[in-house]
Amino acid sequence: MNSSEQLSVADDQAQTIEPVSRFTVLTVNTHKGFTALNRRFILPELREAVRSVSADVVFLQEVHGTHEHHPARYSNWPQMPQYEFLADTLWPQFAYGRNAVYPAGDHGNALLSKFQIIRHDNLDVSISGHENRGILHCVLRLPGDGQEVHAICVHLGLRESHRNEQLKLLASRLAELPAEAPVIVAGDFNDWRQRADALLRPCGLREVFAELHGKPARSFPARLPALRLDRIYVRNLKASRPQVLASRPWSHLSDHAPLSVEIEL
């Protein structure tokens, strides 16, 4: 079979794959694999919980890429980066954005996907001299007709002035995308004063919980959520069935309760 015949077969196979028009998104701050107050390392339990949701795309914040000392302290510390351990065999595609680097290791945001990640980059939104923060921007290609979806994983700073600057950088990135492009922005916004919605609305983003319930979801602390820190925004997409995963086992697996939603093209 020559190269042109191979390409023809590949095109025929691509056309036989049923297009994806609906998928599930999950976002969770993993707290580096530890319970609240760092009392116990529970990344294996967290992996089982994440698998149980059967999400197609998972937005992760505070995941370790490497750590020099923890493998000697914790017998269940994985031999691979935490995002790769969480991806396991369910999410064949993953991307990592390293935000914080220190002598013992590094951590940042990650995205796990059942769909092809055709490109990604990590936008450094750190404010000089303060917390290291980043925005991981991935472009997914859905099966079948090759529809592209922009998936942007966010972890913003603790100070409001820093968040405002970081949201401006996010808005600038969104302005660079085609106006008709489907976009999902999810993660830990640390926006306890609920200022992000007004800043992002001119970008065409709609927060899925606020659209249905009038306000973003309560997600922190996980055992008794009171603050609305985590968000899922969409543009040029439909969202349904937003949920806060605040019951067991989730309430004992991180300091943030995860959020999930069904997305439809």
CORPEUR-V270696 format. One record per residue. N is the residue number from 0. RES is the residue in one small letter. OMEGA is omega in whole degrees, 0 to 359 (* if undefined). Layout:
# CORPEUR-V270696
N/RES/OMEGA, N/RES/OMEGA
This chain:
# CORPEUR-V270696
0/m/180, 1/n/186, 2/s/180, 3/s/177, 4/e/178, 5/q/179, 6/l/179, 7/s/177, 8/v/180, 9/a/179, 10/d/179, 11/d/179, 12/q/179, 13/a/182, 14/q/181, 15/t/178, 16/i/182, 17/e/181, 18/p/176, 19/v/179, 20/s/181, 21/r/178, 22/f/184, 23/t/180, 24/v/176, 25/l/172, 26/t/182, 27/v/170, 28/n/187, 29/t/180, 30/h/178, 31/k/177, 32/g/182, 33/f/173, 34/t/176, 35/a/182, 36/l/175, 37/n/183, 38/r/185, 39/r/177, 40/f/189, 41/i/182, 42/l/177, 43/p/177, 44/e/178, 45/l/178, 46/r/180, 47/e/179, 48/a/178, 49/v/179, 50/r/184, 51/s/181, 52/v/182, 53/s/177, 54/a/178, 55/d/180, 56/v/183, 57/v/177, 58/f/183, 59/l/172, 60/q/180, 61/e/174, 62/v/177, 63/h/166, 64/g/177, 65/t/170, 66/h/188, 67/e/189, 68/h/187, 69/h/180, 70/p/179, 71/a/183, 72/r/187, 73/y/185, 74/s/181, 75/n/177, 76/w/184, 77/p/179, 78/q/180, 79/m/175, 80/p/184, 81/q/181, 82/y/177, 83/e/176, 84/f/180, 85/l/179, 86/a/178, 87/d/182, 88/t/184, 89/l/183, 90/w/185, 91/p/181, 92/q/175, 93/f/178, 94/a/183, 95/y/175, 96/g/182, 97/r/182, 98/n/184, 99/a/179, 100/v/181, 101/y/186, 102/p/184, 103/a/183, 104/g/182, 105/d/172, 106/h/181, 107/g/179, 108/n/176, 109/a/175, 110/l/177, 111/l/185, 112/s/170, 113/k/178, 114/f/182, 115/q/171, 116/i/186, 117/i/172, 118/r/177, 119/h/172, 120/d/184, 121/n/181, 122/l/179, 123/d/179, 124/v/179, 125/s/173, 126/i/188, 127/s/176, 128/g/182, 129/h/185, 130/e/175, 131/n/182, 132/r/180, 133/g/176, 134/i/181, 135/l/184, 136/h/179, 137/c/174, 138/v/182, 139/l/173, 140/r/182, 141/l/180, 142/p/174, 143/g/185, 144/d/175, 145/g/177, 146/q/179, 147/e/179, 148/v/177, 149/h/180, 150/a/187, 151/i/182, 152/c/192, 153/v/168, 154/h/186, 155/l/186, 156/g/182, 157/l/180, 158/r/183, 159/e/180, 160/s/177, 161/h/180, 162/r/180, 163/n/178, 164/e/180, 165/q/177, 166/l/176, 167/k/177, 168/l/176, 169/l/180, 170/a/178, 171/s/178, 172/r/180, 173/l/180, 174/a/180, 175/e/183, 176/l/175, 177/p/185, 178/a/183, 179/e/185, 180/a/174, 181/p/185, 182/v/170, 183/i/175, 184/v/184, 185/a/175, 186/g/183, 187/d/182, 188/f/183, 189/n/189, 190/d/185, 191/w/178, 192/r/174, 193/q/179, 194/r/187, 195/a/184, 196/d/182, 197/a/181, 198/l/184, 199/l/181, 200/r/177, 201/p/177, 202/c/180, 203/g/181, 204/l/176, 205/r/179, 206/e/193, 207/v/179, 208/f/179, 209/a/180, 210/e/182, 211/l/187, 212/h/178, 213/g/180, 214/k/173, 215/p/184, 216/a/170, 217/r/186, 218/s/184, 219/f/351, 220/p/190, 221/a/185, 222/r/177, 223/l/188, 224/p/180, 225/a/183, 226/l/184, 227/r/187, 228/l/187, 229/d/186, 230/r/167, 231/i/179, 232/y/176, 233/v/172, 234/r/181, 235/n/178, 236/l/173, 237/k/180, 238/a/179, 239/s/176, 240/r/175, 241/p/182, 242/q/170, 243/v/182, 244/l/188, 245/a/180, 246/s/177, 247/r/3, 248/p/187, 249/w/184, 250/s/182, 251/h/185, 252/l/178, 253/s/175, 254/d/176, 255/h/171, 256/a/179, 257/p/175, 258/l/176, 259/s/179, 260/v/174, 261/e/182, 262/i/178, 263/e/179, 264/l/*
